[in-house]
Every structure is written in structure tokens, then in C-alpha cells.
Amino acid sequence: MGRRRRKKVQRRPERRIPTVFECPSCGENAVKVEINKAEELATVGCGNCGLTKKVKITKLTETVDAYSEFVDAFYEGEKAVSNERK
């Protein structure tokens, strides 16, 4: 008689930080964040409606952090958020 077979361990897939986000203005998934760590700036912009903003970052800042600052500035009605098409 043999031993009882062990159940295989099922690993959960690791969650990843998204690279494209939803635009607060037009609602499309078209907001991209470009981080320049040398200049300590992140450029957040929508490829659909052209809404852009430059955000100051630190060494620990991720793309999600820059996006959240962009959304907060949009909903506060900050005038630094420009609506220009490239």
C-alpha cells in the first residue's frame, strides 16, 4: 500500500500595479504616467482628451501615487491641469 497523494499547492497570481488608468474627464482608460526620476517629475496625461499635469515626485513615488495626485488636482478644480492635445 502506498501513501496518500499530497494536494498540489495552488499559488495566487501576484497583483501588479496598472500602467494605464481611467481619465477623470473623459472616462476612458487612456491616462499614462511617465516618471523622470532624474528631474523628480512625473508627467500624467490622457491620450484621448489631452488632459495633462506635471507632478513632483520622490524616490519612493510609484505611478499610482502620481495618478492619484493628478485626479485630486482635477477634482479640486486646480488650474494647473491643462487640457491641451499633443
Secondary structure, DSSP 8 states (H G I E B T S, - for coil): ------------------SEEE-TTT--EEEEEEEETTTTEEEEEETTT-EEEEEE--TT--HHHHHHHHHHHHHHT-TTSEE---
